[in-house]
Amino acid sequence: MTRLILLGLGLTAAAYALIVLRTAWVIVHPNRRWRPIDWEPLPLNPARVRFKSVDGTRLAGWIKPHDNPIATVILVHGLGVNHTVLANRAFRLWQRRFSVMLLDFRACGESDGSTSTCGVREVEDLSAAVDLCLRQPEFGNAPIVALADSLGGTVALAAAAQRAEIKAVCTDCAPMSLRSAIDKGFGAYTGLPALPFRRAVVWAAERMTGENVDDFSVADAIARIAPRAVCLAHGHLDPLVDVADAHRMYQRAGEPRELWLEPDVGHVLASQIDPEDYADRVTGFFKRSVAPDPRTSRHNLGGDQSNTAATRPPTTNGADSSVSAQTASRP
């Protein structure tokens, strides 16, 4: 009987360790062939470029200059995916007079690197993309801005705090920290219950990456971006990132700042609302951000200055129709 008990405990421990290691491995080794469901690329036809991150990791990027650009937009993907999730948005922004750049973070898509570091080293990857844009003669002297999804939004905010060349950041469902994202979305992302797996998976991921991923945060850094503009978009039904993170970051950010809330959508607004309206609203934000005096040209995302989220305290309990893409007029 004792042997059977010990055997059972041993098998349980082995199964637990296998699940933990497998989950951590999948998180830090994204599927390079990942594509959005039913994805059909629009005809952006960008030029492929190669460049190096600070530590020498070779990264893949794609650029499409515009003849008369408002700005150059670097489009930043989130955890576990690659540049294809933003390709159609890049095309729509190019149609609206933006030069665009897409990139694959390390270990994602066509970039080199053995492991994703869940945002830590990816800040350096994005900084290298900024350097490439500054050296690219086709981009001229157009200001650089960033549109970023999910954890890529956290990366973009961290990079903007370090690089004054990034003149504005628009994030779509970004967590304030990796820890808050893990606390909220661990089960939805991994399919495992937080207890007893969360701490063990994070520990294993840190051993695989060599980085303290649980400490990655922009709680302090976001305040250093001002007076450059920040727009924080989020859906109230997001199962992966708590909408409270958008409110916390909004409160910590300096002016100019905007809060774009969607009451009836989940993670990443761009995949769930009208794509043309989304592109129009992002365009409006970037135009205001690079205007000569954004304090006098800025208004709310729906065009009604009296209801702008930047001039009244945001609420945390759900629908705010004045900042909803489903109810607001186009800019």
C-alpha positions in Angstrom: 0.0 0.0 0.0 2.8 2.4 0.9 4.5 1.7 -2.4 1.3 2.4 -4.3 0.9 5.7 -2.4 4.5 6.7 -3.1 4.1 5.7 -6.7 1.0 7.8 -7.1 2.6 10.8 -5.5 5.6 10.4 -7.7 3.5 10.2 -10.9 1.5 13.2 -9.7 4.7 15.2 -9.1 6.1 14.1 -12.5 2.8 15.1 -14.3 2.8 18.5 -12.5 6.4 19.2 -13.5 5.8 18.2 -17.1 2.7 20.5 -17.3 4.6 23.4 -15.8 7.7 23.0 -18.1 5.5 22.4 -21.2 3.5 25.5 -20.5 6.5 27.7 -19.8 8.2 26.4 -22.9 5.2 27.2 -25.1 5.0 30.8 -23.6 8.7 31.6 -24.3 8.9 29.8 -27.6 6.0 31.2 -29.7 4.8 29.4 -32.8 6.7 31.2 -35.6 4.0 30.2 -38.2 1.2 31.7 -36.2 -1.4 33.6 -38.3 -4.7 35.3 -37.4 -7.8 33.1 -38.0 -9.1 33.5 -41.6 -6.3 35.9 -42.3 -6.0 37.3 -45.8 -3.3 40.0 -46.1 -4.3 43.3 -47.7 -2.0 44.5 -50.5 0.5 46.6 -48.5 3.5 44.9 -50.3 6.2 46.2 -47.9 9.9 45.8 -48.3 11.6 43.3 -46.0 14.5 44.6 -43.9 16.9 43.0 -41.4 18.4 44.8 -38.4 20.0 43.9 -35.1 18.8 44.5 -31.5 21.1 45.8 -28.9 22.4 42.4 -28.0 23.0 41.4 -31.6 19.9 39.4 -32.2 18.9 39.7 -35.8 15.3 40.9 -36.3 13.0 41.0 -39.3 11.0 44.0 -40.3 8.8 45.3 -43.1 8.6 48.9 -44.2 6.3 50.9 -46.5 7.1 54.6 -46.9 4.4 57.1 -47.9 5.2 59.9 -50.3 3.7 62.6 -48.1 3.5 61.1 -44.5 1.9 62.5 -41.4 4.2 60.3 -39.4 6.0 57.0 -39.4 4.0 54.3 -37.4 5.8 51.4 -35.9 3.3 48.6 -35.3 4.1 46.4 -32.3 2.7 42.9 -31.8 1.9 41.2 -28.5 3.0 38.0 -26.8 2.9 34.7 -28.7 2.1 36.2 -32.1 4.0 38.1 -34.8 3.7 41.1 -37.3 0.9 39.5 -39.3 -1.6 40.4 -36.6 -1.0 44.1 -37.5 -0.5 43.8 -41.3 -4.0 44.9 -42.3 -3.9 47.8 -39.8 -0.6 48.9 -41.4 -2.2 48.9 -44.8 -5.1 51.1 -43.6 -2.8 53.5 -41.9 -0.6 53.7 -45.0 -3.8 54.6 -47.0 -4.3 57.5 -44.5 -0.9 59.0 -45.2 1.4 57.2 -42.8 4.7 55.5 -43.5 4.6 52.2 -41.7 7.0 49.7 -40.2 6.2 46.2 -38.9 8.6 44.0 -37.0 8.8 40.5 -35.4 10.2 40.5 -31.9 12.9 38.1 -31.0 11.9 34.4 -31.3 8.8 35.4 -33.1 7.9 35.0 -36.8 11.0 35.5 -39.0 13.3 37.1 -36.4 16.2 35.2 -34.8 16.4 34.4 -31.1 15.8 31.3 -29.1 13.3 32.6 -26.5 10.8 35.4 -26.0 11.5 37.3 -22.8 7.9 38.4 -22.3 8.6 42.1 -22.8 12.0 42.6 -21.0 14.4 42.4 -24.0 11.7 43.3 -26.5 12.1 46.9 -25.3 15.6 46.8 -26.9 14.1 45.3 -30.0 11.7 48.2 -30.4 14.4 50.7 -29.7 16.5 49.1 -32.5 13.4 49.5 -34.8 13.3 53.2 -33.9 17.0 53.5 -34.9 16.3 51.8 -38.2 13.5 54.3 -38.9 15.7 57.2 -38.2 18.3 55.8 -40.6 15.8 55.0 -43.3 16.1 57.7 -46.0 12.6 56.9 -47.4 11.1 57.9 -44.1 12.6 61.4 -44.2 12.1 63.5 -41.1 8.6 62.3 -40.4 7.9 62.0 -36.6 7.8 58.4 -35.2 4.8 57.1 -33.4 3.8 53.6 -32.2 0.6 51.5 -32.3 0.9 48.4 -30.1 -1.2 45.5 -29.0 -1.4 43.9 -25.6 2.0 43.2 -24.0 3.5 45.0 -27.0 1.8 48.1 -25.7 3.6 47.8 -22.4 6.8 47.4 -24.4 6.0 50.5 -26.5 5.3 52.6 -23.4 8.6 51.4 -21.8 10.5 52.2 -25.0 8.9 55.6 -25.3 10.0 56.5 -21.7 13.6 55.9 -22.9 13.4 57.2 -26.5 12.2 60.8 -27.0 12.1 60.1 -30.7 8.8 58.2 -30.2 6.4 61.1 -30.3 3.2 59.3 -29.4 2.0 55.8 -28.3 -1.5 54.3 -28.9 -1.9 51.0 -27.0 -4.6 48.4 -27.5 -5.4 46.5 -24.3 -1.9 46.8 -22.7 -1.2 45.6 -19.2 0.5 47.9 -16.8 2.8 45.1 -15.8 3.4 41.5 -16.7 2.5 40.5 -13.1 -0.9 42.1 -13.5 -1.5 40.4 -16.8 -0.5 37.0 -15.3 -2.8 37.6 -12.3 -5.7 38.3 -14.6 -5.2 36.2 -17.7 -3.1 33.2 -16.7 -6.0 30.7 -16.9 -7.5 32.2 -20.1 -4.0 32.2 -21.8 -2.7 28.8 -20.6 -5.9 26.8 -20.0 -4.6 26.0 -16.5 -6.0 27.1 -13.1 -3.9 29.8 -11.5 -3.5 27.6 -8.4 -1.3 25.6 -8.2 0.4 26.4 -11.5 0.9 30.2 -11.9 4.0 30.6 -9.7 5.7 27.5 -11.0 5.1 28.4 -14.6 6.5 31.9 -14.1 9.5 30.5 -12.2 10.2 28.1 -15.1 9.8 30.8 -17.7 12.3 32.9 -15.9 14.8 30.1 -15.8 14.4 29.5 -19.5 14.8 33.2 -20.5 17.3 34.3 -17.9 15.1 37.3 -17.1 13.0 38.4 -14.2 9.9 38.6 -16.3 7.5 39.0 -13.3 9.0 42.5 -12.6 8.4 44.0 -16.1 6.2 47.1 -15.5 5.6 50.6 -16.7 4.0 51.8 -13.5 6.7 54.5 -13.1 7.9 54.8 -16.6 4.7 56.0 -18.2 4.9 59.3 -16.4 8.2 60.1 -18.1 6.6 60.0 -21.6 4.9 63.4 -21.2 4.6 65.9 -22.9 4.4 63.3 -25.7 0.9 61.9 -26.1 -0.4 58.5 -24.9 -3.7 56.9 -25.9 -4.8 53.9 -23.8 -7.5 51.8 -25.5 -9.2 48.9 -23.7 -12.3 46.6 -23.8 -14.3 46.0 -20.6 -14.8 42.4 -21.5 -11.1 41.6 -21.8 -10.4 38.2 -20.3 -6.6 38.6 -20.4 -5.8 42.1 -19.2 -7.8 43.9 -16.5 -9.4 47.2 -17.8 -8.3 48.6 -14.4 -4.8 48.6 -15.8 -5.8 51.2 -18.4 -7.3 53.4 -15.7 -4.2 53.0 -13.5 -1.9 53.9 -16.4 -4.1 56.9 -17.4 -3.9 58.2 -13.8 -0.1 57.9 -13.8 0.4 59.4 -17.3 1.0 63.1 -17.9 -0.7 65.2 -20.5 -1.6 64.9 -23.3 -3.4 61.6 -22.6 -6.5 59.9 -23.8 -8.6 56.9 -22.6 -10.6 54.9 -25.2 -13.0 52.5 -23.6 -15.2 49.9 -25.3 -17.9 48.4 -23.2 -18.8 45.4 -25.2 -15.5 44.0 -26.6 -12.7 41.8 -25.2 -9.0 41.6 -25.8 -7.6 43.9 -28.5 -10.3 46.3 -29.9 -8.9 46.1 -33.4 -10.1 42.5 -33.9 -13.6 43.3 -32.7 -14.8 46.7 -34.0 -15.1 48.2 -37.5 -11.6 48.2 -39.0 -12.1 51.4 -41.0 -13.5 53.2 -37.9 -10.6 51.9 -35.8 -8.1 53.2 -38.4 -9.8 56.6 -38.5 -9.7 57.0 -34.8 -6.0 56.0 -34.5 -5.3 58.4 -37.4 -7.1 61.2 -35.5 -5.0 60.5 -32.4 -1.7 60.5 -34.2 -2.6 63.7 -36.1 -3.4 65.5 -32.9 -0.2 64.1 -31.3 2.2 65.4 -33.9 0.4 68.7 -34.5 2.4 71.9 -33.7 0.5 72.5 -30.5 -1.4 69.3 -29.5 -2.9 71.1 -26.4 -5.0 73.3 -28.7 -5.8 70.7 -31.3 -6.6 67.7 -29.1 -10.2 66.6 -28.5 -11.8 63.3 -27.5 -11.7 60.3 -29.8 -15.3 60.8 -30.8 -14.9 64.5 -31.6 -16.8 66.1 -28.6 -14.3 68.1 -26.5 -16.8 68.6 -23.7 -16.8 64.8 -23.1 -13.1 64.1 -23.5 -11.8 61.4 -21.2 -8.7 63.5 -20.6 -10.7 66.2 -18.8 -12.8 64.2 -16.5 -12.0 61.3 -14.1 -12.4 57.9 -15.9 -14.8 55.4 -14.3 -14.0 51.7 -13.8 -17.4 50.2 -13.9 -18.2 49.7 -17.5 -19.7 51.5 -20.5 -18.7 55.1 -21.4 -20.5 55.7 -24.6 -18.8 59.0 -25.2 -15.5 57.1 -25.9 -17.0 54.1 -27.7 -16.1 53.5 -31.4 -19.6 52.0 -31.8 -21.3 55.3 -30.9 -18.9 58.1 -31.6 -18.7 60.0 -34.9 -15.5 59.6 -37.0 -12.8 62.2 -36.5 
